[in-house]
């Protein structure tokens, strides 16, 4: 009997989606084969054109193909794990992402988490919180953090 695949959460970068990152990581997915199940998530914040204009100077920087494709396919809508403020000192909406990830971790077991860009920052926060919960329960706003 074969061993079940290890599950790894994959968190996209700012202005991407799980679908976009999955397509860009085709070679990695192929190399993982049936041994690793990469679970691509979508950040909870759908970004508006105003959000994108505040962050990116040109459509090339965003990826013009991705930007225009999102009009046709909802899975390609640009998303984020939080909204940065103009000074890039605050993470507006990170609580919603943490609550979403807490709920996902409560439902299933994952061997690891991989993130790209903003998703990598979110993965680091997630890993720190999961490690901390071994000793104590963390509170995010009014919601207890306990992925068990």
Beta strands, then each sheet from edge to edge (+ up, - down):
strand 1: 6-11
strand 2: 36-41
strand 3: 45-46
strand 4: 79-80
strand 5: 83-84
strand 6: 91-92
strand 7: 112-115
strand 8: 138-140
strand 9: 143-145
sheet 1: 2+ 1+ 7+
sheet 2: 3+ 4-
sheet 3: 5+ 6-
sheet 4: 8+ 9-
end
